[in-house]
Amino acid sequence: MDTHSRRIRFIIGPVVLEAELKSNKTADQILAALPIEAPVNTWGEEFYFQIPGVKDHREVATTKVQVGDVAYWGVGGTLVLFFGRTPMSTGPDPVPVDRVNVIGKILGDATQLRLAFGATTIRVERVPGGDAV
């Protein structure tokens, strides 16, 4: 599958960022569930929120993530945005609470999400055309 239809947009508080999703089954299910608006939770410099109807295929389950990664945590049924250190971090990189399936990458500066602290909801939608820069 080409990447032209695999771009999504996150809207949280004053921040709007786009991400490019990988070609895997979990990412396909995330795309199929969009658009979604959900209550958002914070854990260190990580936002996470429930996204219903997604099965975790664990294609690339890992605890090694980087700032800007978009991941699905199957145990919690949540989509996770990493933008800095988490309570489990020992260095500059985020560390998830458990293995996650990295399904995409935020385009641009993910640390902008720090401006959204205090936001109560997040909206996730497909980007029309999906390949605009």
Beta strands, then each sheet from edge to edge (+ up, - down):
strand 1: 7-12
strand 2: 15-21
strand 3: 36-39
strand 4: 41-42
strand 5: 46-50
strand 6: 61-62
strand 7: 69-73
strand 8: 78-82
strand 9: 100-107
strand 10: 121-126
sheet 1: 3+ 10- 1+ 2- 9+ 6-
sheet 2: 3+ 10- 1+ 2- 9+ 7- 8+ 5- 4+
end
